[in-house]
Amino acid sequence: MKCFQIVVAAVLLLHSSPWAQTGPTSSRWIGTWATAEVGRPQSPPPPPAPVAARPGAQGQPATAPAPPAPFLHFNNQTLRQIVRTSIGGNRARIVLSNTFGTAPLTIGAAHVALRGRESAIAPASGRALTFSGRPTITIPSGAMVYSDPVDLDVPPLADLAVDVYLPGSTNTPSPVTMHNGARQTSYISQTGNHTGIPALPVVATTQSWFILTRVEVMAPEQTGAIVAFGDSITDGAGSTPDMNRRWPDRLAERLMAQPGSAKMGVLNAGIGGNRVLSEGNFNAGVNALARFERDALGQSGVTHVIVLEGINDISNARQNPTPTADDIIAIHKQMIERAHTRGVKIYGATLTPNEGCGCFTREGEAKRQAINQWIRTGGAYDGVIDFDAITRDPAQPGQFLAAYDSGDHLHPGDAGYQAMGNGIDLALFEARAAGARVTAGR
């Protein structure tokens, strides 16, 4: 009788776990690619007034800063946006966003295909997309829409081309929902609907993503998604454009190379300049706590979150005593609580070195060290990824190892991002039943 009770308990535990296989055909939607968005205004903000007069050349009067270049807008054009998948699947859908818009946004048509070369799509790979059975949809202000699923063999670590036709103009008072630092070339067409055309008639390119926020695939029930939640170091600043060399890209490559069929989606929710407690320019997005629900916990299939945030709060404070390390730690604790409430594992990544950067101060370094010490030893996170230990110069711990520095002493280069991705212990993403707290990078 006792043995029978143990067997029953084990079966119940297995079936209650989010990682349990619930049947041979059981599946769910999992993110294979995502980006975190900001609201871009109609025109660039005016340049800041100079703090002090700047002398001109050869004694000439100081000159005012040049006005910013106008933003790129679209009017009756098709965007072909290129994204890199993590996991694969045989059914797909996309998510379009008007999250920061203050007016409705009409989508005239949409299409998804495997990329060929540059702006071309692979022949016969494309699928026209519908929304609630219709080829067009108007997205209300502040909303997102899901396309209807299509049968499409999406390989892991592949380039997809997502076409979105915008019949109207984005040059309106309504902010445009977009991601600024894509580091991926996408393409803009001549006037008209060119969705699904193999050779897009290109008139311009961009290294931002617009309106497109996620691509999802149908995957086995036990598959999960990892959200990399952070600032420019997660976004990949300093890496080579069009080469997918951010640290989350390297993590995805390692996960896809594992033997067996159980893979994990990797979703990059980094925003350059993002802060934990406050906001900067529009392209740095809202504060981390404000966007955590949407950009991290709101992702389809999320099972794990990696948090790398706080260096911008420290850098922008300079010698100012506020925010304190404890102020920043308090917000980390809030994100941890939210993740645990949803049954999501959350890992803390230590803040990387920045000595030599123009934003470096001794006061800021003391805060960075205090935050890292708490991440390593505080026990609040489910695990630790020690990016500081992975990237620092042992002889000068406040600085990057020279081979890992992009040159600005704040962001890693390609080699640094690869080391970060390689330094993550993949055991962090094994079945939750293990329950062990793991520290990687020591």
C-alpha positions in Angstrom: 0.0 0.0 0.0 2.8 2.4 0.9 4.6 1.7 -2.4 1.3 2.3 -4.3 0.9 5.7 -2.6 4.5 6.7 -3.5 3.9 5.8 -7.2 0.6 7.8 -7.2 2.3 10.8 -5.7 5.2 10.7 -8.2 2.7 10.5 -11.1 0.8 13.5 -9.7 4.0 15.5 -9.3 5.0 14.7 -12.9 1.8 15.8 -14.4 1.6 19.0 -12.3 5.0 20.2 -13.5 5.1 22.7 -16.4 7.9 20.6 -17.8 5.9 17.4 -17.9 5.2 15.8 -21.3 1.4 15.8 -21.4 0.9 13.6 -24.4 2.5 12.7 -27.8 0.6 15.5 -29.6 0.5 18.1 -26.8 2.0 21.4 -27.9 1.8 25.2 -27.3 3.0 28.5 -28.7 6.6 29.4 -27.9 8.5 32.5 -28.8 11.3 31.9 -31.3 12.2 35.6 -31.7 11.2 38.8 -30.0 12.2 42.4 -29.4 11.4 45.0 -26.8 9.8 48.1 -28.1 9.7 51.8 -27.4 7.5 54.6 -28.5 9.2 56.9 -31.1 7.7 60.4 -31.4 6.7 62.0 -34.7 10.0 63.9 -34.9 13.3 63.8 -33.0 13.5 65.7 -29.7 15.4 69.0 -30.0 19.1 68.8 -29.1 20.0 69.7 -25.5 21.2 73.2 -24.9 25.0 73.4 -24.5 26.1 73.5 -20.9 28.7 76.2 -21.7 29.7 78.1 -24.8 32.0 76.1 -27.0 34.7 78.2 -28.7 34.6 78.0 -32.5 37.6 77.3 -34.7 40.3 80.0 -34.9 38.4 82.3 -32.4 35.1 82.2 -34.2 31.9 82.3 -32.1 30.6 79.1 -30.7 28.1 77.2 -32.8 24.8 75.7 -31.7 24.4 72.0 -32.0 23.0 70.8 -35.4 19.3 69.9 -35.4 18.8 66.1 -35.5 18.0 64.4 -38.8 14.3 63.7 -39.4 13.0 60.3 -38.5 12.3 57.7 -41.1 8.6 57.5 -41.9 6.5 55.2 -44.1 3.7 56.0 -46.4 2.0 53.4 -48.5 5.0 51.1 -48.3 6.0 47.6 -47.4 8.6 46.8 -44.7 10.5 43.5 -45.1 12.0 42.9 -41.7 14.7 40.2 -41.1 14.7 38.3 -37.8 16.8 35.3 -36.6 14.9 32.4 -35.0 16.0 30.3 -32.0 13.9 27.2 -31.9 12.1 25.8 -35.0 8.6 24.5 -35.6 6.2 23.6 -38.4 3.5 26.2 -37.6 4.1 29.9 -37.1 2.4 33.2 -36.3 3.6 36.8 -35.8 2.7 39.5 -33.3 2.3 43.1 -34.4 2.3 46.0 -31.9 0.8 49.4 -31.6 1.6 49.5 -27.9 2.9 53.1 -27.8 0.6 54.4 -30.5 -2.1 56.9 -29.6 -4.1 56.4 -32.7 -5.2 53.2 -34.6 -2.7 51.7 -37.0 -3.9 49.9 -40.2 -2.0 46.9 -41.5 -2.9 46.4 -45.2 -1.2 43.0 -45.6 1.4 40.7 -44.0 3.5 37.8 -45.1 6.2 35.5 -43.7 8.9 33.5 -45.5 12.3 32.1 -45.2 14.9 34.6 -46.2 16.9 34.0 -49.4 19.8 36.5 -49.9 19.7 40.0 -48.6 16.2 41.4 -49.3 15.0 38.3 -51.3 12.9 35.5 -49.9 13.4 31.8 -50.6 11.1 30.6 -53.5 7.9 28.8 -52.4 8.6 29.3 -48.7 6.2 32.2 -48.2 2.8 32.3 -46.5 0.3 35.2 -46.6 -0.9 36.1 -43.2 -4.4 36.8 -42.0 -5.8 38.3 -38.8 -9.0 36.7 -37.5 -9.5 35.3 -41.0 -9.1 38.7 -42.7 -6.1 39.9 -44.8 -6.1 43.3 -43.1 -6.6 44.6 -39.6 -6.5 47.9 -37.8 -4.7 47.8 -34.4 -6.2 50.0 -31.8 -4.0 52.3 -29.8 -2.0 50.6 -27.1 -2.8 47.1 -28.5 -1.1 44.1 -30.1 -2.5 41.6 -32.6 -1.7 38.0 -33.4 -1.8 36.7 -36.9 -3.6 33.5 -37.7 -1.3 30.4 -37.6 0.2 29.2 -40.9 1.9 25.9 -41.8 5.5 26.8 -42.3 8.6 24.8 -41.6 10.7 27.2 -39.5 14.2 25.9 -39.0 16.1 26.7 -35.8 18.7 29.6 -36.1 17.3 30.7 -39.5 16.5 34.1 -41.0 12.8 34.9 -41.6 11.5 37.7 -43.7 8.4 39.3 -42.3 6.6 41.7 -44.7 4.2 44.3 -43.3 2.3 46.6 -45.7 1.4 50.0 -44.2 -1.2 51.7 -46.5 -1.2 54.9 -44.5 1.5 57.3 -43.3 3.4 57.0 -40.0 4.1 60.7 -40.1 1.3 61.5 -37.7 1.2 62.8 -34.1 0.9 59.1 -32.9 4.2 57.6 -31.7 5.6 54.7 -33.8 6.1 51.5 -31.9 9.6 50.2 -32.7 13.0 48.9 -31.6 15.9 51.2 -32.3 19.0 49.1 -32.0 18.3 46.1 -34.1 21.8 45.7 -35.6 20.0 43.9 -38.4 19.4 45.3 -41.8 15.7 45.3 -42.9 14.2 46.7 -46.1 11.7 49.3 -47.2 9.9 49.1 -50.6 8.7 51.5 -53.2 5.2 52.7 -52.9 2.6 50.0 -52.7 1.8 46.5 -51.4 4.8 44.3 -52.2 4.2 41.6 -49.6 5.4 38.2 -50.7 7.2 39.4 -53.8 10.4 37.4 -54.1 12.6 40.4 -55.1 11.4 43.4 -53.1 11.7 46.7 -54.9 13.9 48.3 -52.2 14.3 52.1 -51.9 15.8 52.2 -48.4 17.2 50.1 -45.5 17.0 50.4 -41.8 18.6 48.9 -38.7 15.5 49.2 -36.6 12.4 47.0 -36.3 9.0 48.6 -36.6 5.6 47.3 -35.3 6.8 43.7 -35.4 7.4 42.4 -31.9 7.4 38.6 -31.9 7.5 35.5 -34.0 6.1 32.3 -32.4 6.1 28.6 -33.4 4.2 25.7 -32.2 6.4 23.5 -30.1 6.1 20.5 -27.7 4.4 21.2 -24.4 7.6 20.7 -22.4 9.5 23.3 -24.4 10.2 26.7 -22.8 11.4 30.1 -23.6 14.3 32.1 -22.0 13.8 35.9 -21.9 17.1 37.9 -21.8 15.9 41.1 -20.1 18.3 44.0 -20.0 19.9 47.1 -21.5 22.3 47.7 -24.4 24.6 44.9 -23.3 21.8 42.4 -23.9 20.7 44.3 -27.0 24.1 43.8 -28.4 25.6 47.3 -28.7 29.2 47.0 -29.9 28.6 43.7 -31.8 28.9 43.4 -35.6 25.6 44.3 -37.4 23.9 41.5 -39.4 26.1 38.8 -37.8 23.9 37.8 -34.8 26.7 38.0 -32.3 24.8 39.2 -29.2 25.2 37.1 -26.1 21.6 35.8 -26.3 22.4 34.7 -29.9 25.3 32.7 -28.6 23.2 31.1 -25.9 20.6 30.1 -28.5 23.3 28.5 -30.7 24.5 26.4 -27.7 21.0 25.4 -26.8 20.2 24.3 -30.4 23.5 22.3 -30.5 22.5 20.2 -27.5 21.7 16.5 -28.3 18.0 15.5 -28.1 14.8 17.2 -29.1 14.1 19.4 -26.1 15.2 22.9 -27.1 14.5 26.3 -25.6 13.5 29.5 -27.3 15.7 32.6 -26.6 14.0 36.0 -26.7 16.0 39.2 -26.6 14.3 41.9 -24.5 17.2 44.3 -24.3 16.8 48.0 -24.9 19.9 50.3 -25.2 20.0 52.8 -22.4 17.3 51.2 -20.4 17.2 51.9 -16.6 15.8 50.1 -13.6 14.3 53.1 -11.9 13.8 55.9 -14.4 13.7 57.0 -18.1 16.1 58.7 -20.4 15.5 59.5 -24.0 12.6 57.9 -25.8 14.7 55.2 -27.4 15.8 53.9 -23.9 12.2 52.8 -23.2 10.3 52.9 -20.0 11.9 51.8 -16.8 12.6 48.1 -16.3 9.9 47.5 -13.7 7.3 49.2 -15.9 8.1 47.0 -18.9 8.8 43.7 -17.1 5.3 42.3 -17.4 5.0 43.0 -21.1 8.6 42.3 -22.3 9.4 39.4 -20.0 6.5 37.6 -18.3 4.1 38.3 -21.2 6.2 36.3 -23.7 4.5 33.1 -25.0 6.0 30.0 -23.3 8.3 31.9 -20.9 9.9 29.6 -18.3 13.1 31.5 -17.5 14.2 35.1 -17.3 17.8 36.4 -17.1 18.1 39.9 -15.7 21.0 42.2 -16.6 20.0 45.7 -15.6 21.3 48.6 -13.5 24.5 49.9 -15.1 22.6 52.8 -16.7 21.1 53.9 -13.4 24.6 53.9 -12.0 26.3 55.6 -15.0 23.7 58.4 -15.3 23.9 59.2 -11.6 27.7 59.9 -11.8 28.8 61.1 -8.4 25.2 61.6 -7.2 24.5 59.3 -4.2 21.0 58.5 -5.5 19.9 56.1 -6.7 21.7 53.9 -4.1 22.7 50.3 -4.6 19.8 49.4 -2.3 17.4 51.4 -4.4 18.3 49.3 -7.5 18.3 46.1 -5.5 14.8 46.8 -4.3 13.5 46.8 -7.9 15.4 43.6 -8.7 13.5 42.1 -5.8 10.2 43.3 -7.2 11.0 41.6 -10.6 11.9 38.4 -8.7 8.6 38.4 -6.9 6.6 38.9 -10.0 8.4 36.0 -11.8 8.0 33.7 -8.9 4.3 34.5 -8.8 4.0 33.3 -12.4 6.0 30.2 -11.7 8.9 31.5 -13.8 12.6 30.9 -12.9 14.6 34.1 -12.8 18.4 34.4 -12.8 20.5 37.4 -11.9 23.4 38.4 -14.1 26.2 40.5 -12.5 26.9 43.9 -14.0 29.9 44.0 -16.3 32.9 46.3 -15.8 33.0 49.9 -17.2 36.2 51.5 -15.9 37.6 53.6 -18.7 34.2 54.7 -20.0 33.4 58.4 -19.8 30.4 57.4 -17.5 32.7 55.7 -14.9 33.0 57.1 -11.4 34.4 55.7 -8.2 31.0 56.2 -6.6 29.3 54.3 -9.4 31.9 51.5 -9.1 31.1 51.1 -5.4 27.4 50.7 -6.3 28.2 48.2 -9.0 30.2 46.1 -6.6 27.5 46.2 -4.0 24.8 45.1 -6.5 27.0 42.3 -7.8 27.7 41.1 -4.3 24.0 41.0 -3.5 23.3 39.1 -6.8 26.0 36.5 -6.0 25.2 36.0 -2.3 21.8 37.4 -1.5 19.9 34.2 -2.4 16.9 36.0 -3.9 17.6 34.9 -7.5 17.1 31.3 -8.5 20.6 31.3 -9.9 23.5 33.5 -10.8 25.2 34.2 -14.2 28.5 35.9 -13.3 29.1 38.1 -16.4 31.4 40.3 -14.4 33.7 37.4 -13.6 33.5 36.2 -17.2 34.5 39.5 -18.8 36.7 41.4 -16.4 40.5 41.7 -16.5 41.9 39.7 -13.5 44.7 42.3 -13.2 42.3 45.2 -13.3 38.9 44.0 -12.2 37.1 47.2 -12.9 37.9 46.9 -16.6 37.0 44.5 -19.4 39.6 42.1 -20.5 41.1 43.9 -23.5 40.1 41.2 -26.0 36.5 41.5 -24.9 36.2 45.3 -25.1 34.4 46.8 -28.0 36.5 49.9 -27.5 34.2 52.1 -25.5 35.0 50.3 -22.2 31.2 49.9 -21.5 30.1 47.3 -24.1 31.7 44.1 -25.0 32.7 43.4 -28.6 32.0 40.2 -30.5 34.5 38.2 -28.5 33.2 39.5 -25.2 29.6 38.6 -26.1 30.7 35.1 -27.2 32.5 34.6 -23.9 29.3 35.7 -22.1 27.1 33.3 -24.0 29.7 30.5 -23.6 29.9 31.1 -19.8 26.2 30.4 -19.1 25.7 27.0 -17.5 23.1 25.2 -19.6 22.1 23.2 -16.5 20.2 26.4 -15.5 17.6 25.5 -18.1 17.1 21.8 -17.3 13.9 20.4 -15.8 12.6 22.4 -12.8 12.4 19.2 -10.8 16.2 19.4 -10.2 15.5 22.6 -8.2 19.2 23.4 -7.7 20.6 26.9 -7.5 23.4 27.2 -10.0 26.1 29.9 -10.3 27.8 30.2 -13.7 31.0 32.0 -14.6 33.0 31.6 -11.4 
